[in-house]
Amino acid sequence: MARIQTRQGMKRTTYTATVRMKGFAPLARTFDTKGEAKAWAADIEKEMRMGRYQDARPAEKLTFAEVLNRYLEQVSTTKRPNSERRDRDSVQAILNGFGPEIALSSINAQRLAAYRDARMKTISPSTIQKEFALLSHMFNIASREWGLAVDNPVRKVSRPKIRNGRTRFLTKEEAQRLLDCAKTSKNEKLYPYLLVMMHTGMRPSEAAGLRWGDVDLDARLVKLQTTKTDMRYVPLTKMAESALRSMRPGGATKDMYVFLPKSRMDSAEITYVPCHYFKRSFTTARAKAGLEDVHLHDLRHTAASHLLMSGVDIRTLAEILGHKTLQMVLRYTHLLNDHKLKAVEGINSLGLE
């Protein structure tokens, strides 16, 4: 049973409720009315008896920075290298916006909305989405696994929509132009690198980070162990297999990179984002081909679009690309309107005598 103490002050009377229950630290709070004190104590005792009570005091002593840094050390370090690096960049930006001394308990929907609006002046909606996804996960982990009595204020804040209007893919003629220009590059690995991406749909850094131990030329399969999602096997076309076989050095070991020189792996930039090694040579090749609007990632779109046009079903395409949901693959279907128009010509004569 809670104890209610009445304190008569010079200007007002207050009521302090103290709850003591076995297995919990004593808890006290002061109210202006006796009814409020009794109601609060009854609620706390009920939560304790049902095993749902969480002491808010530990969370009130923490700063926002302390909890974010705990997330980096305990959660982000279990993620893929690129994801961990992105988390650290996001946390740095968030702390720059809120300051290192703000209390965790002070983070609410209003502050988050103000942060969102300020950030939107300088960064893209996708960056805000990533930062808010990290914050939401952090609050959920803090509540479920760290025993902190915190709500998730991110749920109450609307996030900017990401407009995926730009999904560029190359026609066969454009792909040939780009590959022809890549053949003349000073970077001898550029041509097979671009070709393999076009023929497999791998992400730029997935392809750039390949090691010979990941490649089974006889089975025409690539095992991608470090991906954005889960490990997957990617089939090779005969042309991709031939290109890889022709460039494989004698005595190649499993740890040797297929496309990257070992000397460049000391660079932190190349380690985290392997495709950056091809940034300069690709920019030169696409300019020569008159394709300045094409990005490396568009070669993945190119593979996906041409696979769809060749009749590959959506589920198989999702497995090849490594998408967890079919929704990610459906974004490509709107690009194939001309292909669809030709397809329906097959039933054009229905109803005609």
C-alpha positions as CSV (number, residue, x, y, z in Angstrom):
1,M,0.0,0.0,0.0
2,A,1.3,3.4,-0.9
3,R,2.0,6.0,1.7
4,I,0.7,9.6,1.2
5,Q,2.3,12.4,3.1
6,T,0.8,15.8,3.4
7,R,3.1,18.8,3.5
8,Q,1.8,22.2,4.5
9,G,3.8,25.0,2.9
10,M,3.7,28.7,3.2
11,K,1.7,29.2,0.1
12,R,0.3,25.7,-0.8
13,T,-0.2,22.2,0.4
14,T,1.4,19.3,-1.4
15,Y,1.0,15.5,-1.3
16,T,3.9,13.1,-1.7
17,A,3.1,9.5,-2.7
18,T,5.7,6.9,-1.9
19,V,5.4,3.4,-3.4
20,R,7.4,0.5,-1.8
21,M,7.1,-3.0,-3.3
22,K,9.4,-6.0,-3.0
23,G,11.9,-6.2,-5.9
24,F,11.6,-2.5,-6.8
25,A,13.5,0.5,-5.6
26,P,11.2,3.0,-3.6
27,L,9.6,5.5,-5.8
28,A,8.1,8.9,-4.8
29,R,6.4,11.8,-6.5
30,T,4.7,15.0,-5.3
31,F,1.3,16.3,-6.4
32,D,-0.9,19.3,-5.8
33,T,-3.9,17.1,-4.8
34,K,-4.3,14.0,-2.7
35,G,-6.5,12.4,-5.4
36,E,-3.7,12.8,-8.0
37,A,-1.2,11.3,-5.6
38,K,-3.4,8.2,-4.9
39,A,-4.2,7.7,-8.5
40,W,-0.5,7.8,-9.5
41,A,0.4,5.4,-6.7
42,A,-2.3,3.0,-7.7
43,D,-1.2,3.0,-11.3
44,I,2.4,2.4,-10.4
45,E,1.5,-0.5,-8.0
46,K,-0.6,-2.1,-10.7
47,E,2.2,-1.9,-13.3
48,M,4.7,-3.4,-10.8
49,R,2.4,-6.3,-9.9
50,M,1.8,-7.0,-13.6
51,G,5.5,-6.9,-14.4
52,R,5.1,-4.0,-16.8
53,Y,6.7,-1.2,-14.7
54,Q,9.8,0.5,-16.0
55,D,11.7,2.9,-13.8
56,A,12.0,6.2,-15.7
57,R,14.8,7.6,-13.6
58,P,17.7,5.8,-15.3
59,A,16.6,7.2,-18.7
60,E,16.2,10.7,-17.2
61,K,19.9,10.7,-16.2
62,L,21.1,9.9,-19.7
63,T,22.0,12.3,-22.5
64,F,20.9,11.8,-26.1
65,A,24.6,11.4,-27.1
66,E,25.2,8.7,-24.6
67,V,22.4,6.5,-25.9
68,L,23.3,7.2,-29.5
69,N,26.9,6.2,-28.9
70,R,25.7,3.0,-27.1
71,Y,23.7,2.2,-30.2
72,L,26.8,2.6,-32.4
73,E,28.9,0.4,-30.2
74,Q,26.4,-2.4,-29.5
75,V,24.1,-2.4,-32.6
76,S,25.9,-0.7,-35.5
77,T,29.0,-2.8,-35.1
78,T,27.0,-5.9,-35.9
79,K,25.9,-4.5,-39.3
80,R,27.7,-4.6,-42.7
81,P,30.7,-2.3,-43.0
82,N,28.8,0.1,-45.3
83,S,25.8,0.2,-42.9
84,E,28.0,0.8,-39.9
85,R,29.8,3.7,-41.6
86,R,26.4,5.2,-42.6
87,D,25.2,4.9,-39.0
88,R,28.2,6.7,-37.7
89,D,27.7,9.5,-40.3
90,S,24.0,9.8,-39.4
91,V,24.8,9.9,-35.6
92,Q,27.4,12.7,-36.2
93,A,24.8,14.7,-38.2
94,I,22.1,14.2,-35.5
95,L,24.4,15.3,-32.7
96,N,25.5,18.3,-34.7
97,G,21.8,19.2,-34.9
98,F,20.8,18.6,-31.3
99,G,24.1,19.2,-29.4
100,P,26.0,16.8,-27.2
101,E,24.4,17.8,-23.9
102,I,20.7,17.5,-24.5
103,A,18.9,15.0,-22.3
104,L,17.4,11.9,-23.8
105,S,14.1,12.8,-22.0
106,S,14.1,16.1,-23.9
107,I,13.8,14.4,-27.3
108,N,10.2,14.7,-28.4
109,A,8.2,14.8,-31.6
110,Q,8.3,18.6,-31.8
111,R,12.2,18.7,-31.6
112,L,12.4,16.0,-34.2
113,A,10.1,17.8,-36.5
114,A,12.2,21.0,-36.2
115,Y,15.4,19.0,-36.8
116,R,13.7,17.5,-39.9
117,D,12.7,20.8,-41.3
118,A,16.2,22.3,-40.8
119,R,17.9,19.3,-42.4
120,M,15.6,19.3,-45.4
121,K,17.2,22.6,-46.5
122,T,20.5,21.0,-47.2
123,I,20.0,17.2,-47.6
124,S,17.8,14.8,-49.6
125,P,14.6,13.1,-48.3
126,S,16.4,9.7,-48.4
127,T,19.1,10.9,-45.9
128,I,16.4,12.1,-43.5
129,Q,14.7,8.7,-43.9
130,K,17.9,6.9,-43.0
131,E,18.5,9.1,-39.9
132,F,15.0,8.7,-38.7
133,A,15.1,4.9,-39.2
134,L,18.2,4.8,-37.1
135,L,16.6,6.9,-34.3
136,S,13.4,4.8,-34.4
137,H,15.4,1.6,-34.1
138,M,17.5,3.1,-31.3
139,F,14.4,4.0,-29.2
140,N,12.9,0.6,-29.7
141,I,16.1,-1.1,-28.7
142,A,16.4,1.2,-25.6
143,S,12.9,0.3,-24.5
144,R,12.9,-3.5,-25.3
145,E,16.5,-4.5,-24.6
146,W,18.1,-1.9,-22.4
147,G,15.3,-1.5,-19.9
148,L,14.9,2.2,-20.4
149,A,11.5,3.7,-19.8
150,V,11.3,5.7,-23.1
151,D,8.6,6.0,-25.8
152,N,9.5,6.2,-29.5
153,P,8.8,9.9,-30.5
154,V,9.9,9.1,-34.1
155,R,6.6,7.4,-34.7
156,K,4.8,10.7,-34.2
157,V,6.8,12.6,-36.8
158,S,6.0,12.4,-40.5
159,R,8.9,11.7,-42.8
160,P,9.5,13.2,-46.3
161,K,8.6,11.0,-49.2
162,I,11.3,9.6,-51.4
163,R,10.6,10.1,-55.0
164,N,12.1,7.4,-57.0
165,G,11.2,9.0,-60.3
166,R,14.7,8.5,-61.7
167,T,15.4,4.9,-62.7
168,R,17.6,5.1,-65.8
169,F,18.5,2.0,-67.8
170,L,20.5,1.7,-70.9
171,T,19.3,0.5,-74.3
172,K,21.3,-2.1,-76.0
173,E,22.8,0.5,-78.3
174,E,23.8,2.7,-75.3
175,A,25.2,-0.3,-73.4
176,Q,27.4,-1.1,-76.4
177,R,28.7,2.5,-76.7
178,L,29.6,2.5,-73.0
179,L,31.4,-0.8,-73.2
180,D,33.3,0.2,-76.3
181,C,34.6,3.3,-74.6
182,A,35.4,1.3,-71.5
183,K,37.7,-0.9,-73.6
184,T,39.9,2.1,-74.4
185,S,40.2,3.2,-70.7
186,K,43.6,3.3,-69.0
187,N,41.9,1.2,-66.3
188,E,42.1,-2.2,-67.8
189,K,39.6,-3.6,-65.3
190,L,36.8,-1.1,-66.2
191,Y,35.5,-3.0,-69.2
192,P,35.0,-6.4,-67.5
193,Y,33.7,-4.6,-64.3
194,L,31.0,-2.8,-66.3
195,L,30.2,-5.9,-68.3
196,V,29.8,-8.1,-65.2
197,M,27.4,-5.6,-63.7
198,M,25.3,-5.3,-66.8
199,H,25.1,-9.1,-67.0
200,T,24.4,-9.9,-63.3
201,G,22.6,-6.9,-61.8
202,M,25.0,-6.7,-58.9
203,R,25.3,-3.5,-57.0
204,P,28.5,-1.5,-57.9
205,S,30.3,-2.2,-54.6
206,E,29.2,-5.9,-54.6
207,A,30.9,-6.4,-58.0
208,A,33.9,-4.2,-57.1
209,G,34.5,-6.1,-53.9
210,L,34.5,-9.6,-55.5
211,R,37.3,-12.0,-54.6
212,W,38.3,-15.0,-56.7
213,G,37.2,-17.3,-53.9
214,D,33.6,-16.0,-54.5
215,V,33.6,-16.9,-58.2
216,D,32.9,-20.4,-59.5
217,L,33.6,-20.2,-63.2
218,D,32.7,-23.8,-64.0
219,A,29.3,-23.6,-62.3
220,R,28.9,-20.0,-63.6
221,L,28.0,-18.7,-60.2
222,V,29.1,-15.9,-57.9
223,K,28.7,-16.1,-54.1
224,L,28.0,-12.7,-52.7
225,Q,28.9,-12.8,-49.0
226,T,29.0,-9.1,-48.2
227,T,25.7,-7.5,-49.5
228,K,23.2,-4.9,-48.5
229,T,20.8,-7.6,-47.4
230,D,21.7,-11.4,-47.2
231,M,24.2,-13.6,-48.8
232,R,23.1,-14.7,-52.2
233,Y,24.2,-16.6,-55.3
234,V,24.2,-14.7,-58.7
235,P,24.3,-16.6,-62.0
236,L,26.8,-15.6,-64.7
237,T,25.9,-15.3,-68.4
238,K,28.3,-17.1,-70.7
239,M,29.7,-13.7,-71.8
240,A,30.3,-12.6,-68.1
241,E,31.9,-16.0,-67.4
242,S,34.2,-15.7,-70.4
243,A,35.2,-12.1,-69.4
244,L,36.1,-13.2,-65.9
245,R,38.0,-16.4,-67.1
246,S,40.1,-14.3,-69.6
247,M,41.2,-11.9,-66.8
248,R,41.9,-14.5,-64.1
249,P,45.7,-14.5,-63.4
250,G,47.6,-17.7,-63.0
251,G,48.0,-18.8,-59.5
252,A,45.1,-16.6,-58.3
253,T,44.3,-17.2,-54.6
254,K,40.8,-17.1,-53.0
255,D,41.6,-13.8,-51.2
256,M,42.7,-11.9,-54.3
257,Y,40.3,-9.3,-55.5
258,V,38.9,-9.7,-59.0
259,F,38.8,-6.0,-59.9
260,L,40.6,-4.1,-57.2
261,P,44.4,-3.8,-56.9
262,K,45.7,-4.8,-53.5
263,S,47.7,-1.6,-53.3
264,R,44.5,0.5,-53.1
265,M,42.8,-1.5,-50.3
266,D,44.7,0.6,-47.7
267,S,42.4,3.5,-48.6
268,A,39.5,3.8,-46.2
269,E,37.3,5.1,-49.0
270,I,37.9,2.0,-51.1
271,T,37.5,-0.3,-48.2
272,Y,34.0,1.0,-47.3
273,V,32.9,1.7,-50.9
274,P,34.9,-0.5,-53.3
275,C,33.2,1.0,-56.4
276,H,34.9,4.3,-55.8
277,Y,38.0,2.8,-57.3
278,F,36.3,3.1,-60.7
279,K,34.8,6.6,-60.2
280,R,37.3,8.5,-62.3
281,S,37.6,6.0,-65.2
282,F,33.9,5.5,-65.4
283,T,33.2,9.2,-65.5
284,T,35.7,9.5,-68.5
285,A,34.1,6.5,-70.3
286,R,30.5,7.7,-70.0
287,A,31.5,11.2,-71.2
288,K,33.1,9.7,-74.3
289,A,30.0,7.6,-74.9
290,G,27.8,10.7,-74.5
291,L,26.0,9.2,-71.5
292,E,26.7,11.9,-68.8
293,D,23.4,11.2,-67.1
294,V,24.3,7.5,-66.4
295,H,25.4,6.4,-63.0
296,L,27.1,3.2,-62.0
297,H,24.0,2.0,-60.2
298,D,22.1,2.4,-63.5
299,L,23.8,-0.7,-64.8
300,R,21.9,-2.6,-62.1
301,H,18.7,-1.1,-63.4
302,T,19.8,-2.0,-66.9
303,A,20.2,-5.7,-66.0
304,A,16.9,-5.7,-64.2
305,S,14.9,-4.0,-67.0
306,H,16.4,-6.2,-69.8
307,L,15.8,-9.4,-67.7
308,L,12.1,-8.4,-67.4
309,M,11.8,-7.7,-71.1
310,S,13.3,-11.1,-71.9
311,G,10.5,-12.7,-69.9
312,V,12.1,-13.4,-66.5
313,D,9.4,-13.5,-63.8
314,I,9.3,-11.0,-60.9
315,R,10.1,-13.5,-58.2
316,T,13.2,-14.8,-60.0
317,L,14.4,-11.3,-60.7
318,A,14.0,-10.4,-57.0
319,E,16.3,-13.4,-56.1
320,I,18.9,-12.4,-58.6
321,L,19.0,-8.8,-57.5
322,G,18.8,-9.6,-53.8
323,H,15.6,-7.8,-53.0
324,K,13.8,-9.0,-49.9
325,T,10.4,-7.8,-51.1
326,L,8.7,-7.9,-54.5
327,Q,7.8,-4.2,-54.1
328,M,11.4,-3.2,-54.8
329,V,11.3,-5.1,-58.1
330,L,7.9,-3.7,-59.2
331,R,9.5,-0.2,-59.6
332,Y,11.0,-1.4,-62.8
333,T,7.8,-2.5,-64.5
334,H,6.6,1.1,-65.2
335,L,9.7,1.5,-67.4
336,L,8.6,-1.2,-69.8
337,N,5.5,0.5,-71.3
338,D,6.6,0.1,-74.9
339,H,7.4,-3.5,-74.3
340,K,4.0,-4.0,-72.8
341,L,2.3,-2.4,-75.8
342,K,4.1,-4.8,-78.2
343,A,3.1,-7.7,-75.9
344,V,-0.7,-6.9,-76.1
345,E,-0.6,-6.8,-79.9
346,G,-0.9,-10.6,-79.7
347,I,-4.6,-10.2,-78.7
348,N,-5.4,-7.3,-81.0
349,S,-7.5,-9.4,-83.2
350,L,-9.9,-10.6,-80.5
351,G,-13.5,-9.9,-81.4
352,L,-12.8,-9.2,-85.1
353,E,-14.4,-11.4,-87.8
